Amino acid sequence: MSRLVRVSYRELAAKLRRAGYVEIRTTRHPVYYLEAKNITIPVPHHPGDVPIGTLRAIAREMDVSVDEFNDL
């Protein structure tokens, strides 16, 4: 199993947009939505990189492997 690559909030938001997610809320923690699977994903917006555990939870929620997530 591959390791997750740490990314910033901006990089994570770009990965979600490339996967087809649309930002539906912009206050506090932005929320991204994928209509095809009816999935909403809140994304923490803090300075620095997103913690690995949070990235793993987001990848799991997106139902993609670590490799697929890193390649987005």
C-alpha positions, 0 to 999 in steps of 0.5 A: 500500500502506498503512502499518502502525500501531504498536501495543503488545503489548496491542493486538496481542493484542486484534487476534489475539483478534478474528481468532479466535486463542486464547492457548495459551501464556502464559510468556515470549512468548505464543503464539496459535493459529488452529485453522481454519488451523493457524497458531501465532504467537508474540508478543513481550511487551516494553515499548513498541510492537511493531516494524514488521517484527515486525508485518509478519511477523505480518500475513504469517503471518496471511495478511492485508493491511496494511489488514485487519490495521490494521482488526482 
